[in-house]
Structure formats: C-alpha cells, structure tokens
C-alpha cells in the first residue's frame, strides 16, 4: 500500500455503505475507496420494492439510485458487485474476498475498514419454512421471484402486519390476488397507536384483505395440487399459492462475529459515538449506546 494514500474498504452497499463511501470521498480526496457488495446492485431504493412487485414502479431502472459506473465517474470510488467478503484478518489488516461469478478468492489490504453488512430477513425455524413458494422481500432479485410467482397465483398469504406486510398486501391486491394477512399482535402496524392501526386495518379489509390478528403461522406443507398449506396457532389450515414472510429483520453480524468484534446486547455490532468498533481500524453501521 502507498503509505501516503489511505485505503478505505467498505463491506456492503445500498444505504449505509454507499452513503459512507460518498461521505468518505468528500472528507478525503486522496484516499482510495473500494466498496464490496454481495448482491448485483450497489445502491437501490429498497422502499420501492413492493411497488415494483405490484407494477406501480414499472421499470427496475427506476429503483437504481447509483451504479458502479456512476460511483467511479462521480466519486472515483471503485465498486465490486457480486463480490462477497468472507473473512477479516485484523492483525494483518486484510479481508478475504470471493468473486461470486468466478469463485476466485483474493485478499485486499486496508487502512480503514467499514462494515455495512445490513440485516437479514427473519425466517422463523418452523417446519417447512424452506419450501418452494415461501419468499422474503429484501433485494431486487427477491422482487423478481415474487413477481414471477404472483403472475401464476390466485391467493397470497402474508406473515406480518408491519410496513412491508401492508405494502405487499396493497400491491398483491392490485395485481388481482386474494390476500390474507396474519399478525401475531392484536393490531396491524404494532408501532402505531391503536386508533391509527385500526383505521389501517379497516382500509385493508375494505380492499378485500382478510386480516387475522393474534394469529401466527406454525408450520408449512405442500399439498397435492402444489399449493401450500399453512397451519396456524389457532388451529386453522390455510391454503395459498405463495407466502410472503415479513416479520422483521435481524442484524447480519456473521462477519463481525467471526472476526471477534464486540457485539451489543441486541445482537448488532457495538460501536462508539464515532461508529468505531472494538477494533480501532474498523468502523460499522452498528449500534451505539452510552
């Protein structure tokens, strides 16, 4: 490495990593900045994914905030998509990187490392949870899978009455599907006051969504006509063509944990007020508490 030119490596793009990369360039014109993103897109509007599924947003291109080319041209930042960081050697200040297209593995040195690994959708360890026809919505490839499934479906079952669950219900109804929604709490949108959540539930029902509160999925099975049967905590057996799991996310800390970085009580990467981890050369989009 050039001792006069610091090398900043960022693991993860989308919101945290891409924003960090742009900000780092503004703070240091001379630094070499490289972003490694496991998925095919470095920066996209994930809040628009339900509306892409529902054809409200007609083009995938409308979801893309920036591309590797635009990062290079505008900020002189190198972006490697479909590239997974598989390990961190903190003592040598090296990361191990695998190109997902070729399988080639290489090492990359750093002066400063930023972990923006984001979160993974919760998939509860229920019997049958990995059967075909059960989806999560986190990335653009996820949305393509759901769009393809919805085009062949008549009924959808959504697990979770949070923001993603309600947006998916809205868009699947718009595509002409019958939609049922299971929520474990006694209201949809649990963070809201009951009066506001009650209004949201009324609007869902007015648009044909069958809202089932205080009920959870317990198991999944495939029945002879290739539909899914979902058994619930109230003893019901619900048949559906596809299931959307929208019950929140958990921090994706596998890389940090394997590197021996300190984690917080809620499972996120512990950072200080400057977003620095327990290793002074590594920062993270993490959780800070006094």
C-alpha positions, 0 to 999 in steps of 0.5 A: 500500500502507498503509505501516503494514500489511505485505503478505505474498504467498505463491506456492503452497499445500498444505504449505509455503505454507499452513503459512507463511501460518498461521505468518505470521498468528500472528507478525503480526496486522496484516499482510495475507496473500494466498496464490496457488495454481495448482491448485483446492485450497489445502491437501490431504493429498497422502499420501492420494492413492493411497488415494483412487485405490484407494477406501480414502479414499472421499470427496475431502472427506476429503483437504481439510485447509483451504479458502479459506473456512476460511483467511479465517474462521480466519486472515483470510488471503485465498486465490486458487485457480486463480490462477497467478503468472507473473512477479516484478518485484523492483525494483518489488516486484510479481508478475504474476498470471493468473486461470486461469478468466478469463485476466485478468492483474493485478499485486499489490504486496508487502512480503514475498514467499514462494515455495512453488512445490513440485516437479514430477513427473519425466517422463523425455524418452523417446519417447512419454512424452506419450501418452494413458494415461501419468499422474503422481500429484501433485494431486487432479485427477491422482487423478481421471484415474487413477481414471477410467482404472483403472475401464476397465483390466485391467493397470497398469504402474508406473515406480518402486519408491519410496513412491508406486510401492508405494502405487499398486501396493497400491491398483491391486491392490485395485481388481482390476488386474494390476500390474507394477512396474519399478525401475531399482535392484536393490531396491524402496524404494532408501532402505531397507536391503536386508533391509527392501526385500526383505521389501517386495518379497516382500509385493508379489509375494505380492499378485500384483505382478510386480516387475522390478528393474534394469529401466527403461522406454525408450520408449512406443507405442500399439498397435492395440487402444489399449493401450500398449506399453512397451519396456524396457532389457532388451529386453522389450515390455510391454503395459498399459492405463495407466502410472503414472510415479513416479520422483521429483520435481524442484524447480519453480524456473521462477519463481525462475529467471526472476526471477534468484534464486540457485539451489543446486547441486541445482537448488532455490532457495538460501536462508539459515538464515532461508529468505531468498533472494538477494533480501532481500524474498523468502523460499522453501521452498528449500534451505539449506546452510552 
